[in-house]
Amino acid sequence: MSSSEKHTVRIGMLTPSSNTCLEPVTYRLLHDGDGLATAHFARVPVTRIALDEGSDAQFDPAPMLAAARQLADAQVDVIVWNGTSGSWLGVDRDRALCATVTEATGVPATTSTLAILDACAAYGVTRLGLAVPYTRDVAERIVATYAEEGLECTLAEPAGVSDNESFARIPHADVARQIEQAAPDAHAVAVVCTNVYGAEAAAELEPALGVPVFDSVAATLWRALDLAGAAPVLPGHGELLRSGSLRGRCQDVLGELLDATGADRTTLRLDVPGHGLHVDLTAAEALGAGVRSIRRDASLDQRRLNTVEWLEEHRIPLVQPHFRDDPHPPQALIDVYGVNAQMLSPVVRGNAMTGWISVHSLRERDWTARDTAALAAAVDRVHHLLDTYGNDIHGKDTHGKAHPA
């Protein structure tokens, strides 16, 4: 199908009136999208960011709803509040705004703050570094707001600016310095403001920092495309636009598998180099209450484990109600993580075992036919996601076959 025959997604964006950054950056990010989407903007009055009634009043939902109705006239596929006010006014306020917009227009909705939280969920982030242009009191309110969402935040020195138009004048070097300051010990960094030119700095710094950097403008575009079903894979603009949708949808699969089986932990491991995925770290993980995460534990050579070698040889699910019989899992799985039963199922693409799904129980248990069926369905969904999102951007698909550039 040619690009002219594809459905081009229309994104409606509610934009702060004094913002001069998000429109040109959004256009630039979409430039290489081969007609994936177009962006359409409606402005609402916002000129100053502070913690007072005058500033808060700028974010009254009424003008946003009026602007959203105008965007709906253009038959947009998604509407986003391309502002980060929920980061200090409260995330529930953004959730309520989205519900109101969708009820009034019939169009799915999200916000920049919700997009950052969705990015954190897709990457299993619980420690987030923050780079912000605001005054310190606003920055500290953001830290408190994100803590309520389960994120422990470290804060780079805020730029100390309150005039919204001035955020776009902060030099590139200063934005980059903030990102670097926020990165140590963080699972990811977020540039929180849609009028800061952070997208380019984020993409530049990610390789050296070794963690994803979620720029607010790029994150908002990513989530808008994803919510509209556009399957965004936009290499060259940072980790999130390249691989965030694959990771986020895999995370959804594992959460549903956890619920279906009543297990304690589910994990997915994949070798998809073009998306930065290697089996020694999980691509996705879902946890029961109080269960320890192993998401960032790379201490084991996964493909050398007895159970994984068994999967490689047999290419069928391994169902273990206990560990008294061969193949035995690593002792660390039992001693450190308390696992006493598991199911594993390979993800085989072409001739290669690209990865596998694990379902863990902290007690011995007999896995039922319903459990194994849920695991098989999850593997099927992972195959669909790899077909949709998983092309290796370096020239091989996830079947290991070369494809034309």
Protein Blocks (a to p, Z undefined) as FASTA:
>chain_A
ZZklpccddddddddfklcklmmmmmmmmmmnnomaccdddddddfbdcddfklmmmmgf
klmmmmmmmmmmnopabdcddbfklmmnopklmmmmmmmmmmmnopacddfklmmmmmmm
mnopabdcdddfbdfklmmmmmmmmmmnopacdddddehiablklmmmpcfklmmmmmmm
mmgopabdcdedfkbcfklmmmmmmmmnopacddfklmmmmmmmmmnonopacehiajkl
mmmmmmmmmmmmmmmmmmmnopabdcdddddfknopafkbcfbdcddehiacfklmckbc
fklpmklmmmmmnopacddfbfkbccdddfklmmmnopabdcdddddehjbcfbdcdddd
fbdcdddfklmmmmmmmmmmmmmmmmmmmpcfkopafkopacdZZ
